[in-house]
Amino acid sequence: MAMSPGAIESLIKETFPDAVVSIEDLAGDGDHYAAKVVSEAFRGRSRVQQHQMVYAALRGRMGGELHALALQTSAP
């Protein structure tokens, strides 16, 4: 079962209300996305920590409903 870009964005915004999120469907299959997430919550965190925070916000859907997510994260 694939996820919609809106569902991905909603999950991220629930955890990071200030986030500016853009989602791109890379393959047109609802399974492979690229996401850019900008949030103050990332300030002072390593890139790995930032990505872990986003994966945690997706609540276990990575590898199941969501097969692949290429992430770009940063603080404003």
C-alpha positions in Angstrom: 0.0 0.0 0.0 1.5 3.3 -1.1 1.5 6.6 0.7 0.4 9.9 -0.7 2.6 13.0 -0.6 0.0 14.7 1.6 0.1 11.8 4.1 3.9 12.1 4.4 3.8 15.8 4.8 1.1 15.5 7.5 3.1 13.1 9.5 6.2 15.3 9.3 4.2 18.5 10.2 2.6 16.8 13.2 6.1 16.4 14.7 7.6 19.6 13.3 4.8 22.2 13.1 7.2 24.9 11.9 8.5 22.8 9.1 8.5 23.8 5.4 8.1 20.5 3.6 8.2 19.7 -0.1 7.6 16.2 -1.4 8.3 14.9 -4.9 7.2 11.5 -6.2 10.3 10.3 -8.0 8.9 7.2 -9.8 5.2 8.0 -10.1 4.4 4.9 -8.1 3.6 6.4 -4.7 6.5 4.4 -3.2 9.7 6.4 -4.0 9.8 10.0 -2.8 12.2 12.9 -2.3 11.5 15.2 0.6 13.0 18.5 1.6 12.3 19.5 5.2 13.4 22.7 6.9 12.8 23.1 10.6 14.2 24.9 13.5 14.2 21.6 15.4 17.2 20.5 13.2 19.5 23.4 14.4 22.7 22.1 16.0 21.9 18.5 15.0 24.0 16.4 12.6 22.6 15.4 9.2 22.2 11.8 10.5 20.3 13.0 13.6 18.1 15.2 11.4 17.2 12.2 9.1 16.6 10.0 12.1 14.1 12.6 13.5 12.2 12.6 10.2 12.1 8.8 10.1 10.8 8.8 13.6 8.1 11.2 12.6 7.0 8.7 9.9 6.1 6.3 12.7 7.4 3.0 11.3 6.1 3.5 7.8 9.6 3.4 6.2 10.2 0.0 4.6 6.4 -0.7 4.6 4.0 1.7 3.2 6.9 4.0 2.2 9.6 2.1 0.3 12.2 4.9 -0.3 12.6 8.5 0.8 15.5 10.6 -0.3 15.9 13.3 2.4 17.3 16.8 2.4 17.1 18.4 5.8 18.2 21.7 7.3 17.5 24.4 9.8 16.2 27.8 8.5 
